[in-house]
């Protein structure tokens, strides 16, 4: 829109022509400066358009990255899910339930190994001192056997992802 206004102004200048007192060299210099200005303005428009296109492309790339960031870990979990499905199927016809249980424990170890490879760590609890930043006390038990604030039992494990808390551990804490 600004460009159209400038072009209209240039047309008006051409119609009026130079003022009678204008020096031809000054007019030529003004025309050169106007052409130079137009060239800079056109360059600016192109750079601005490139910037906007780059910004949009980066936003799209960021959005795609966020949508598919977990693709790797999910693909690594499929074999574990398949093993769980096979263990459940084997449980129906198995006479030795202990061997099926051993297989499920192996699957659980594999699951935890994959999570650890991706930065997920289980929070240590039993015997540790209660820390409200990573533990959630759901019970308190009176005892003189351990110092107050010592974790006696874990009800639900807690996890961190690369040092950031994902879920606090639910624990029973000693109270004197």
N, C-alpha and C positions, 0 to 999 in steps of 0.2 A: 504494500500500500504506500509506503514511504517512497519507494522507487517510482511509482506512478506519479506522485506529487512532484518529484524532482524532474521527471521527464516533462510534465506539464509546464513547470517553471522554465525549463530550457526552451520549449516551444515558444512561450511568451517572450523570452529574451530575443529569440531569433526574429519574431514578428516585429518587435519594436526596433531592432537593429541597434547599432551603436549610437551612443549620444554624440551630438555634433562635436563636443569638445574632447572626445576620446581619441587617444593616440593609437594608431594601428598596431604598434608593437605591444602596447599594454593589453589591447584586445586579444592579440595572439597569445600573450603570456597567460591571460585569464582562461582562454580556451584550453591551453596545455594543462593548467592547474585543475580545471574542471574535469578534463579527461583523466588526469592522474587520480583525482578524487573518486571518480566513477570506478576506475580500475581497483583502487583500494577497497571501495565499498563492495564490489563484486567478489573480491577475494575474501572479504570478511563474511559475506553471505555464504560462500562455499565452505569456509572453515566452520562456521556456525552449524551448517547443515551436517557436515561430517561429525562434528561433536555430538549433535543430537542423535545421529544414527549410531555412533559408538556407544553413547550412554544407553540407548534402548537395547542394543545388542548385549552389553554387559549385564543389564538387568535381566534379560532373558536367560543368559548363561548362568547367572546366579540362581535364578528361579529353578532352572533345570538341575543344577548341581544340588540344590536343597531337596528337590523331589526325588533324586536318584542317589543321594549320598549313602544310603544304607544298603544299596544293591549288593555290594561285596559280602557284607556280613550275612545278609539274608540268604544269599546263594550258598554260603558255608553252613547254614543251619538246615538246609534241605536234607542232607544225608542223615543228620541226627533225627530229624522228624521221621524219615523213612525207617530208621532203626527202631524208634519208639512204636511205630505202626506194626512192624514185624514182631516186636516183643509182645505187644498186646494180642496179636493174632496167635502167637505161640503159647500165650498164657492159657487160652481156652483149651487147647488139646494137650498141654504138658502135664506129665505125671510128676516130674521133678520140678516143683515150683521154685526151689532154691537156685537151680541153674538159670531159670528165667530172671530171678531177682538179681543174680550176679550180672547177667547181661544188661539189665536196666541200670545197674550201678556203673557199668562201663560206659553206657550212653550218657549218663549224668556227668561223668568225668570228662568225656569228650565235649559236652555242652559247655562246661565251665572252662575248659582249655580254649575253646573258640572265643568265648567272652573275654578271657584274659588277654588273648592275642590282640584284641581290639580295645584294650585299655580298661576293661571292667574288672574291678577288684572287689572281693568280699571284705567287709569291715570286720576286723578282729573284735571279739566281744568277751568271751568267758575269761575271767581272771583279770580283765582290764578295768581301769577306772572309768566310770561313767562320764561321757562327754556329751552334753546336750546338743552339740553341733552335728554329731553323727549317730547318736543313740536316742531312742525313744523309750522312756521308762513306762512299762505298762503294769508292773507290779513292784512292790517293795516288800522285802522280807526282813523281819527283825532277826539279827544274829550278832554274836560277839566274836565269831570265829574269824572274820575278815574285816578289814577297815571299812568304814562307811563309804558308800559310793562305789564299791567294787561290784562288778557285774557277776551275778551268780548263774544266770541261765539266759540263753538266747531263744526267743520264741519265733522270730522271723529274721532271716539274715538281711543285712543292709549292704548296699553296693555303692561304689564310686566309679565314675568314668573319668579317667585321666585326672584324678584328684578332685573332681567336682562330685558332690553328693547327688546320687540318683534317688536313693531310698534309704532312710535311716533304719538301723537295726532295732527291732523291738526286743527289749530285755527286761530281766528281773534284777533289781538292784538291792544291795545289802543296806540295811538301815540299823543303826545301833540304838 
